[in-house]
Amino acid sequence: MRERENPGMNMAEMETLLETPREHPDFTMWFLKERGWVVRTDNGRYSITIAGVEEAEKMEVWGPRQPEHLLLEPAY
């Protein structure tokens, strides 16, 4: 899932994570794939695309973004 060398997850992992049968995420994954927000890799795993990350950020999936003026300046 968060492995740099093996990003994404397969449907079995998704079923376990969501605690749902395979039929439930099938439509969702089809929709996300058609929108270009996820891709299916050569090894059958689904990975989020840059467009998917940007869309998730717009929807604040990972929580609200910090206002620009509150972001810490890098220490050099």
GILIN-V988043 format. One record per residue. N is the residue number from 1. RES is the residue in one letter. PSI is psi as a letter, one per 30 degrees, with the letter a starting at -180 (none if undefined). Layout:
BEGIN
n: (N N)
res: (RES RES)
psi: (PSI PSI)
END
This chain:
BEGIN
n: (1 2 3 4 5 6 7 8 9 10 11 12 13 14 15 16 17 18 19 20 21 22 23 24 25 26 27 28 29 30 31 32 33 34 35 36 37 38 39 40 41 42 43 44 45 46 47 48 49 50 51 52 53 54 55 56 57 58 59 60 61 62 63 64 65 66 67 68 69 70 71 72 73 74 75 76)
res: (M R E R E N P G M N M A E M E T L L E T P R E H P D F T M W F L K E R G W V V R T D N G R Y S I T I A G V E E A E K M E V W G P R Q P E H L L L E P A Y)
psi: (e h k e f i l a l l e e e e e e e f h l l e f e f e e e e e e e e e f g f l l k l f g g l k k k l e e e e e e e e e f h e g l k l k k e f f k k k k k none)
END
